[in-house]
Amino acid sequence: MSRPDTFLVGNGRAAIAFYRVGRALVTWSTRLLTRMSIEGRENLPPSGAYVLAPVHRSYIDTPIAACVTTRRLRFLGKDSMWKYGWFGWVLSALGAIPVTRNTADREAMQRARTVLDAGEPLVLFPEGERKEGPIVQPLFDGAVYVALRAGVPIVPVGIGGSQAVMPKGARMLRPAKVRVVIGEPIMPTVAAGARVPRRELSAHSARLHAELQRLFDLSMVGVGWSYPPVLADDVSNGTSDDATADAEPSSDAGASSAD
């Protein structure tokens, strides 16, 4: 697939005003549709860069993430979403960056670093593509790697109920209750710009996975429905094999994006 036309919202007065209007429209309609409650806003850094890392069960998770702060957020999104003209326009207006799935896509990685180096928050979905069910799936390296390389905190977020709003494969939105729970920032353990040891990447990913599962479980309380019970064999700790070699972004690193 060829690179879709898109734009990054700049720092000019007109661009910021456009972003604020676009965000206001999207977040207002999202709140109206989902009767959303948000807990833990005090855990969001009031200034400086960070990676916002939500669980991912629905397309609607992207506008839901935009609701958690009035600060400008950047997103990485699967480039196929730009094939829908109006939806791609909205994503770009909200600062989204297209990612080509199953490639290294170093342009997107560089843009992500540019966003963080400029002191802005970046949204990355650590599970990669949308998943189903109550278990947080093993995480891709992308979100943790980008945060560690940039030396910024990663903020885990549980989003409960979004799968009922727009399940995977659905074309229409359905009104349903959504609860968002924001966890405490996980601080970087590697100096900004330094190489990231594989052991450090695995440990950081395991901590993020455990916290995402805890927050996801909390966020599902009070949404009015629950997932069916799962077998113990279906539960994964989300960790990768330990190694001492330096980590590099794999071909799946860019998959930590909205799907």
C-alpha angles and dihedrals in degrees: 000000000000121000109275122232110261141142138218116232106244135210098259120117094247093047093050091047090051091050092050093050092047092047092048092054094046096044093045092053092043092052091047092051097044105032083225126202120195124200130184101032088145087071092066113097107246091217140012131042127308139156115246107209116190130175112254125226104136146022086247090068090083097060088038089059089052089060097062097076140017089222116104112266129199123211138197113218137183105264093229088072088070090067088080100076100209095040093048090049091053092047092051092046088056092053099263122164120208118236126198107227120233095016132096088244093191091180090065091045090051091049089051091053090047090054092050093043087055089057097251128133118252126204116219125170104219094200089060110214122028115289133196132227137030098292121091104230125225109291128242116236095240104088096043094041093051092048094048094045091050093043094233132132122260116222115206118214131192116208113192125191101014093115088067091053095054116357120198108284095020119128098192132060120238125202109249139148117267127191122194122198119188118203131209117281117267104223123223117260095195127068114254111270094013123125113267115233113224090234091056092047091052093048092048091048092050091052092048092048093052092048093047090053091050093049093044090053090050093047092055091060110100100011091112100248141050139208120258114264115273130217119254089243089063093060114098127187090217094229127134128219113288118251138161098217119108113267122239127186107271126214087269095052091099091052092085089097143107110286 
